[in-house]
Amino acid sequence: MLNRISLSVLTIAGLFLLAAGCNNVVRPPIEPHADPYAARQIHFNSYELQRDVVVGDPTTTRDDAGILHIIVPVRSIIDRQLYVQYRVTFFDRNHNIVNQIGWTDKTLTANTPDQIDANSTSAAAVDFHVDFQYPPGY
């Protein structure tokens, strides 16, 4: 009698698992969360970097060929020399990437004003972002 009950329970459990595995329901796609923060022109990748470095308001100019030139004031605000990297991305009026200057090393002398200078490669550039990070392994 016990074997007959065990066999029935196992059969029902197996059928249940088989039915659960054959679920033909189409699942909806996983959608991203909306970012509640508007993108700014200057970004840091860590709070440590944000604590150690300050940036001023960027200035922009255009030359006779229409090339966008940017200057971003930057300064280490701690009592030691810092090694950072920055990357500049230029965008057109539709916010498509026009060109990007890859990660570039920058040494910041303790408490001394400095600046980042960059130029677009196209007259189509109307906006930019500058991303800062500590070098990997820093």
C-alpha positions, 0 to 999 in steps of 0.5 A: 500500500505504501509503495502504491501511494509513493508511486502516485505522489511521485507521478503527480509531482512529476506531471506537475513539474512537466506541466510547469516546464511546458509553460508557453506564456510569452514573457514581456521584455525587461525594460530599463528604468528611466534615468531621473537625472538629466545629463550634465556636461561634466561627469565623475565616475566615483565619489572619491574623485568628486571629493578630490577634484573641482571643475569650473564652468566650461568655456567654448569658442569656435574658430573660422572653420566652425570647429568647437574648442572647449576649456574646462578649468580643473583643480585638485583640492587635496594636498597631493598630486593627482593622476586622473583620466578624462574623455571628451565626447562631442555631439551634434544638434541631434545628440549624435556623437560627432567624435570622441577623444579617448581616455587621456592622462592628466596630472593635477598638481596639488591645489593648483589651477589647471585646465582641460583643452579639447577640440571637435573634429567637425563643425557639426559639434554643438555640445560635449561631455567630459568624463573623469575617472581615476586610472584603473588600479589607482 
